[in-house]
Amino acid sequence: MSWEPLEARLAALQASHRERVLRDWTPDPQAGFLRVDGQKMLDLASNDYLGLSRQTWNLDHAADFLRGFDGANIVLDALNRYGSGASRLITGNDPVYAVLEREIARLKGTRAALVFNSGVAANSGVIPALVGRGDAVFSDELNHASIIDGVRLSRAQSHIFPHRDLVALEGQLRASTAPHKLIVTDALFSMDGTLAPLPELVALKRKYGAWLMVDEAHTGGVYGEAGAGLAHAQGVAAEIDVLMGTFGKAYGSVGAYIAGDAVLIRYLLNTARTFIFTTGLPPANIAHSLLNVRLAQTMDAERGQLHANAAQFRRVLAGRGYDLAGSESQVIPVVLGAEELTLARAAELREQGFGAVAIRPPTVPAGSARIRFALSAAHRWEDLAACLAAVGEREACGV
């Protein structure tokens, strides 16, 4: 069989500046930096918001850190075991999972939690488990692709509301006669850096008898006391029915979780296909996640510095007239519009040692290509200031 149809599609992607390629991104010994194809750059592309992706744990270090912690021996036993062997419902449920799930439930203030292999697996598996044909899902138009996929897989009635438009959402809820309604939103919208209005969403879910699911992938570890998340920072964590989060961003590990009522967790364990039909993560990864989650709870000073640096970074760029897509977080896009221009500017920044990436359609809407800056507590302000100098004035970018 000929691959000519695929070659034609690739040619079209290339012509429209949308073909993606893989690059080697490796850590640099200096915190906050990495090497891209061997060149040292300030890491402004990853979601390593607390710098914990560099954190290593040997048995002695982990034992000291976990002294007095219930379950320490289970964690230490798992730390150097990399085989899983099967799904968690068969033989892949290492005892270290229960330790991590107990810690997540405690941090989130819920009755239970359930670890998934990734955020994509959690969102695309949980939504179809909760709602189906005849039900209704109400989803912010800027939600992550995994949420969009989960909604499609559910076959529920899909209602997409304009970004953070509570009036439009209420109109959709009021008109719906579906027996089960699910409102789902990102906490932090990763391409725009905006935050969800969770108290207002809680009020609407109460008024219309809906469930509310919040994806805290980019706010877990970063917002709230001990990094408990945006729902805690906004004072409504107890009102969120389904709290999803990941270990692969601020927590510097891999995997994801759902936190909520014990009934919810029992139900998902039996119905979420992406949980049931997936080989369990290696015990070492689960142990590493537990250690990093506990370490992150002690990093309030680093969180404060991250937010202060992000606020100053935004102020400088906004003062130069750049379109920041309404960012109010550590994720700061500079919207340039044209894809070719955005790719060229990102390449220029890389040449000067700043590893920010160009984000293009279909990840973002057509005409809104942008350079996305993701700040980290590992960054020093002098390095961020040097990046701002390289970005320059808006007129110099041709926008």
C-alpha positions in Angstrom: 0.0 0.0 0.0 1.3 3.4 -0.9 1.9 6.1 1.7 1.3 8.9 -0.9 -1.9 10.2 0.9 0.1 10.6 4.1 3.0 12.3 2.2 0.5 14.7 0.7 -0.9 15.6 4.1 2.6 16.1 5.5 3.4 18.4 2.6 0.4 20.4 3.4 1.4 20.6 7.1 4.9 21.7 6.1 3.5 24.4 3.7 1.3 25.8 6.4 4.2 25.9 9.0 2.4 23.3 11.1 4.6 20.2 10.8 6.0 19.2 14.2 9.5 17.6 14.8 11.1 16.2 17.8 14.1 17.9 19.5 16.4 16.6 22.2 15.7 18.5 25.4 18.0 17.5 28.2 18.7 19.0 31.7 21.6 21.4 32.1 23.5 21.3 35.5 22.4 24.8 36.2 18.8 25.0 37.6 16.3 26.5 35.3 18.3 25.7 32.2 18.3 22.9 29.7 20.1 21.9 26.5 18.3 21.8 23.2 20.2 19.8 20.6 23.2 20.5 22.7 22.7 24.3 23.1 22.2 25.6 26.7 19.0 27.6 27.1 16.8 29.1 29.8 14.0 26.6 30.2 10.8 28.5 29.4 9.0 25.7 27.7 8.4 23.0 30.3 5.7 22.8 33.0 8.3 22.2 35.7 6.8 25.0 37.8 8.7 24.2 41.0 11.8 22.8 39.5 11.1 19.3 40.9 11.8 17.4 37.7 15.4 17.5 38.7 14.7 16.1 42.1 16.4 12.7 42.8 15.9 10.4 45.7 18.2 7.7 46.9 17.2 5.4 49.7 19.1 7.2 52.4 17.8 10.6 51.4 14.2 9.3 51.1 14.4 7.5 54.4 15.5 10.7 56.2 12.8 12.7 54.5 10.1 10.2 55.4 11.1 9.7 59.0 7.9 9.3 61.0 5.7 9.1 57.9 3.1 6.3 58.0 3.9 4.1 55.0 7.6 5.1 54.7 8.7 1.5 54.5 6.3 0.8 51.6 7.6 3.9 49.7 11.3 2.9 50.3 10.6 -0.6 49.1 9.1 0.7 45.9 11.7 3.3 45.1 13.9 1.1 42.9 11.3 -1.2 41.4 10.5 -0.4 37.8 8.3 -3.4 36.7 4.6 -3.4 37.0 3.5 -6.4 35.0 -0.3 -5.8 34.6 -3.1 -3.4 35.2 -3.9 -2.4 38.7 -7.0 -4.6 38.8 -4.8 -7.7 38.1 -1.3 -7.7 39.6 -0.2 -4.1 39.1 -1.6 -2.6 42.3 1.6 -2.2 44.3 1.0 -1.2 47.9 2.7 2.2 47.3 -0.3 3.3 45.3 -2.5 3.3 48.4 0.1 5.5 50.2 0.1 8.0 47.4 -3.7 8.0 47.1 -4.1 8.5 50.8 -1.7 11.5 50.7 -3.5 13.1 47.7 -6.9 12.7 49.5 -5.4 14.3 52.6 -3.9 17.2 50.7 -7.1 17.7 48.7 -9.4 17.3 51.7 -11.4 14.5 50.0 -12.4 11.0 51.1 -10.5 9.2 48.5 -8.3 9.4 45.4 -7.4 7.2 42.4 -4.1 7.3 40.4 -4.3 7.2 36.6 -1.3 6.8 34.2 -1.6 10.4 32.8 -3.8 13.4 32.6 -5.0 12.4 29.2 -6.0 9.0 30.5 -7.8 10.5 33.5 -9.9 13.0 31.5 -10.6 10.8 28.5 -11.6 7.9 30.8 -13.5 9.7 33.6 -15.9 11.8 31.6 -17.3 8.9 29.6 -17.6 6.9 32.8 -19.7 9.7 34.4 -22.0 10.6 31.6 -23.4 9.0 28.4 -26.1 9.2 25.8 -28.9 11.5 26.9 -26.8 13.3 29.5 -25.2 16.7 29.0 -21.6 18.0 29.3 -20.9 21.8 29.6 -17.3 22.5 28.6 -15.3 25.7 28.4 -14.2 26.3 24.8 -10.5 26.5 25.8 -10.4 23.2 27.8 -7.6 20.8 27.1 -7.8 18.4 24.2 -8.1 15.5 26.6 -11.3 17.0 28.0 -12.6 17.5 24.5 -11.8 13.9 23.7 -13.5 12.7 26.9 -16.6 14.6 26.0 -16.7 13.1 22.5 -16.2 9.6 23.8 -19.0 10.0 26.3 -21.6 10.5 23.5 -23.4 12.9 25.8 -24.9 16.1 24.5 -22.0 18.5 24.2 -22.5 22.2 25.1 -19.4 24.4 24.5 -19.6 27.8 26.2 -17.4 30.8 25.4 -14.3 31.0 27.6 -15.3 31.8 31.2 -18.7 33.1 29.9 -20.9 32.4 32.9 -24.0 34.0 31.4 -23.8 31.7 28.3 -23.2 28.7 30.6 -26.2 29.5 32.7 -28.3 29.8 29.6 -27.2 26.3 28.5 -27.8 24.8 31.9 -31.2 26.3 32.1 -32.3 25.0 28.7 -31.0 21.5 29.3 -33.4 18.7 30.3 -30.7 16.0 30.6 -31.0 13.8 33.6 -27.3 14.2 34.4 -25.3 17.3 33.9 -21.5 17.7 34.1 -19.7 21.0 34.0 -16.0 20.5 33.2 -13.3 23.1 33.2 -9.5 23.6 33.4 -8.4 25.4 36.5 -5.6 27.1 34.5 -6.0 27.2 30.7 -2.6 26.2 29.6 -2.4 28.1 26.3 -3.7 31.4 27.6 -2.7 31.4 31.3 -6.1 32.4 32.5 -7.8 31.0 35.6 -11.3 29.5 36.0 -13.9 31.4 38.1 -14.5 28.4 40.4 -16.7 30.0 43.0 -19.1 31.1 40.3 -19.0 27.7 38.6 -19.8 26.1 42.0 -22.8 28.4 42.4 -24.1 27.4 38.9 -23.6 23.7 39.6 -25.6 24.0 42.8 -28.4 26.0 41.1 -28.9 23.5 38.3 -28.0 20.2 40.0 -24.9 19.5 38.0 -21.6 17.8 38.8 -18.5 20.0 38.6 -15.2 18.5 37.4 -12.0 20.7 37.6 -8.7 19.8 35.9 -6.0 21.2 38.2 -3.1 20.0 36.1 -1.4 23.4 36.0 -2.4 24.6 39.4 -1.6 21.6 41.7 1.5 22.4 43.6 1.4 26.0 42.5 -1.7 27.6 44.1 -3.1 27.4 47.6 -1.6 26.7 50.9 0.9 23.8 50.6 0.2 23.9 46.9 -3.2 22.2 47.3 -4.5 23.9 44.1 -6.6 26.6 42.7 -9.8 25.2 44.2 -8.3 25.6 47.7 -6.9 29.0 46.9 -10.4 30.2 45.8 -12.0 28.5 48.9 -14.3 26.1 47.1 -12.4 22.8 47.2 -15.1 21.1 49.2 -17.6 21.9 46.6 -15.8 20.4 43.6 -17.3 16.9 42.8 -14.4 15.7 40.7 -10.8 17.0 41.2 -8.3 15.9 38.6 -4.6 16.7 38.8 -1.3 15.5 37.5 2.1 14.6 38.8 4.0 15.5 35.6 4.0 19.3 35.9 4.7 21.1 39.2 5.4 17.7 41.0 8.1 16.8 38.5 7.1 13.1 38.1 4.5 11.3 35.9 0.9 10.2 36.2 -2.4 11.8 37.3 -5.1 11.4 39.9 -8.8 11.9 40.6 -9.8 13.0 44.1 -13.3 13.0 45.4 -15.9 11.1 47.4 -15.3 7.4 48.1 -18.4 6.5 46.1 -16.9 8.3 43.1 -13.6 6.6 43.4 -15.2 3.1 43.8 -17.3 3.8 40.7 -14.4 5.0 38.5 -12.3 2.0 39.5 -15.0 -0.2 38.0 -16.0 1.9 35.0 -13.1 4.1 33.7 -11.7 2.2 30.7 -8.4 4.1 30.7 -7.9 2.9 34.3 -9.1 -0.7 33.8 -7.2 -1.5 30.6 -3.9 0.1 31.3 -0.7 -1.5 32.8 0.1 0.1 36.1 2.8 2.7 36.4 6.1 1.4 37.8 6.2 1.4 41.6 9.3 3.6 41.5 7.4 6.4 39.7 4.6 6.2 42.3 7.2 6.4 45.1 8.9 9.4 43.4 5.5 11.1 43.0 4.7 10.7 46.7 8.1 12.1 47.8 7.8 15.1 45.5 4.2 15.8 46.5 5.3 15.9 50.1 8.3 18.0 49.3 6.2 20.5 47.3 4.0 21.1 50.4 7.0 22.7 52.1 7.7 25.1 49.1 5.5 28.1 49.9 8.5 30.5 49.6 9.2 29.1 46.1 5.6 29.5 45.1 5.6 33.1 46.3 8.7 33.9 44.3 7.2 32.2 41.2 4.0 34.3 41.4 6.0 37.5 42.0 8.3 36.8 39.0 5.3 35.9 36.8 3.4 39.1 37.7 6.5 41.3 36.9 7.1 39.4 33.6 3.5 40.1 32.6 3.7 43.7 33.6 6.8 44.3 31.4 5.3 42.6 28.4 1.9 44.3 28.8 3.6 47.6 29.2 5.2 47.1 25.7 1.8 46.5 24.2 2.0 42.8 23.7 -1.2 40.7 23.6 -0.9 38.3 26.6 -4.3 36.6 26.0 -5.5 37.7 29.5 -2.8 35.7 31.3 -2.9 35.9 35.1 -0.6 33.1 36.0 2.9 31.6 35.5 1.9 30.6 31.9 2.4 33.7 29.8 1.7 33.7 26.0 2.8 36.4 23.6 0.2 36.3 20.8 1.8 37.2 17.5 -0.9 35.9 15.2 0.9 34.7 12.0 2.5 31.3 12.3 5.5 32.0 10.1 6.3 35.1 12.2 5.8 33.2 15.5 8.1 30.4 14.4 10.8 32.9 13.3 10.7 34.8 16.6 10.9 31.6 18.6 13.9 30.5 16.6 15.6 33.9 17.2 15.0 33.5 21.0 16.5 30.0 20.9 19.5 31.4 19.1 20.0 33.8 22.0 19.6 31.1 24.6 15.9 31.3 25.6 13.9 28.1 25.1 10.4 29.2 24.6 8.2 27.5 22.1 5.9 28.5 19.3 2.3 27.3 19.7 0.4 27.1 16.5 -3.0 25.8 15.3 -4.6 23.5 15.8 -3.4 23.8 19.4 -4.7 27.4 19.4 -7.2 29.0 17.1 -6.2 30.1 13.6 -4.6 33.6 13.6 -3.5 33.3 17.2 -0.1 31.7 17.0 1.9 32.6 20.1 5.2 32.1 21.9 4.4 30.5 25.3 6.5 31.3 28.3 6.2 28.9 31.2 7.9 30.3 34.3 9.4 28.2 37.1 10.5 28.7 40.7 13.9 27.6 39.5 14.3 30.8 37.4 16.3 33.7 38.7 14.8 37.2 37.9 18.0 38.3 36.2 17.7 35.5 33.7 14.0 36.3 33.1 15.0 40.0 32.6 17.5 39.0 30.0 14.8 37.1 28.2 12.6 40.2 28.3 15.4 42.2 26.8 15.7 39.6 24.0 11.9 39.7 23.3 12.2 43.5 22.8 9.6 46.0 22.0 6.4 45.0 20.2 7.2 47.0 17.1 10.5 45.1 16.7 8.5 41.9 16.3 6.5 43.1 13.4 3.2 43.1 15.2 
